[in-house]
Amino acid sequence: MDDISHFTMTIAAAVQQQSVSTQEIDRNIQQAAMRANKLAGNMTSVTAAIDETNHSAVAVLAASGALSAQAKTLQREIDAFLQKVAAA
Protein backbone atom coordinates (compact mmCIF):
# COMPACT_ATOMS: atom_id res chain seq x y z
CA MET A 1 0.00 0.00 0.00
CA ASP A 2 2.88 2.33 0.81
CA ASP A 3 4.34 1.66 -2.62
CA ILE A 4 1.09 2.70 -4.30
CA SER A 5 0.90 5.83 -2.17
CA HIS A 6 4.52 6.71 -2.97
CA PHE A 7 3.95 6.03 -6.68
CA THR A 8 0.80 8.19 -6.65
CA MET A 9 2.65 11.03 -4.92
CA THR A 10 5.49 10.77 -7.44
CA ILE A 11 3.03 11.00 -10.32
CA ALA A 12 1.26 13.96 -8.68
CA ALA A 13 4.61 15.75 -8.23
CA ALA A 14 5.51 15.08 -11.88
CA VAL A 15 2.14 16.40 -13.04
CA GLN A 16 2.63 19.52 -10.87
CA GLN A 17 6.11 20.08 -12.34
CA GLN A 18 4.75 19.63 -15.84
CA SER A 19 2.05 22.20 -15.08
CA VAL A 20 4.68 24.68 -13.83
CA SER A 21 6.76 24.04 -16.96
CA THR A 22 3.73 24.55 -19.20
CA GLN A 23 2.95 27.87 -17.48
CA GLU A 24 6.55 29.00 -17.98
CA ILE A 25 6.38 28.07 -21.65
CA ASP A 26 3.12 30.02 -21.95
CA ARG A 27 4.73 33.12 -20.36
CA ASN A 28 7.72 32.84 -22.68
CA ILE A 29 5.47 32.56 -25.73
CA GLN A 30 3.48 35.62 -24.63
CA GLN A 31 6.68 37.62 -24.12
CA ALA A 32 7.99 36.54 -27.51
CA ALA A 33 4.71 37.60 -29.13
CA MET A 34 4.82 41.00 -27.42
CA ARG A 35 8.41 41.53 -28.50
CA ALA A 36 7.59 40.47 -32.06
CA ASN A 37 4.74 43.01 -32.13
CA LYS A 38 7.05 45.71 -30.79
CA LEU A 39 9.66 44.81 -33.40
CA ALA A 40 7.04 45.01 -36.14
CA GLY A 41 6.04 48.47 -34.90
CA ASN A 42 9.69 49.56 -34.86
CA MET A 43 10.17 48.24 -38.38
CA THR A 44 7.13 50.24 -39.51
CA SER A 45 8.63 53.37 -37.96
CA VAL A 46 11.99 52.74 -39.60
CA THR A 47 10.33 52.14 -42.96
CA ALA A 48 8.43 55.43 -42.63
CA ALA A 49 11.66 57.25 -41.73
CA ILE A 50 13.42 55.73 -44.74
CA ASP A 51 10.58 56.83 -47.02
CA GLU A 52 10.73 60.35 -45.61
CA THR A 53 14.51 60.41 -46.09
CA ASN A 54 14.13 59.26 -49.69
CA HIS A 55 11.57 62.00 -50.40
CA SER A 56 13.88 64.57 -48.84
CA ALA A 57 16.83 63.32 -50.89
CA VAL A 58 14.77 63.64 -54.09
CA ALA A 59 13.81 67.19 -53.11
CA VAL A 60 17.44 68.10 -52.38
CA LEU A 61 18.53 66.61 -55.70
CA ALA A 62 15.88 68.63 -57.55
CA ALA A 63 16.88 71.83 -55.73
CA SER A 64 20.53 71.14 -56.48
CA GLY A 65 19.75 70.69 -60.16
CA ALA A 66 17.77 73.93 -60.23
CA LEU A 67 20.58 75.80 -58.44
CA SER A 68 23.12 74.40 -60.87
CA ALA A 69 21.03 75.58 -63.82
CA GLN A 70 20.70 79.05 -62.27
CA ALA A 71 24.46 79.19 -61.67
CA LYS A 72 25.11 78.36 -65.33
CA THR A 73 22.65 81.04 -66.43
CA LEU A 74 24.28 83.57 -64.11
CA GLN A 75 27.73 82.64 -65.41
CA ARG A 76 26.58 83.19 -69.03
CA GLU A 77 25.09 86.57 -68.08
CA ILE A 78 28.31 87.61 -66.31
CA ASP A 79 30.42 86.48 -69.26
CA ALA A 80 28.21 88.44 -71.68
CA PHE A 81 28.35 91.53 -69.43
CA LEU A 82 32.14 91.33 -69.17
CA GLN A 83 32.47 90.99 -72.95
CA LYS A 84 30.36 94.12 -73.40
CA VAL A 85 32.47 96.01 -70.85
CA ALA A 86 35.69 94.88 -72.52
CA ALA A 87 34.38 95.85 -75.97
CA ALA A 88 33.41 99.34 -74.83
Buried (B, 14 or more C-beta within 10 A) or exposed (E): EEEEEEEEEEEEEEEEEEEEEEEEEEEEEEEEEEEEEEEEEEEEEEEEEEEEEEEEEEEEEEEEEEEEEEEEEEEEEEEEEEEEEEEE
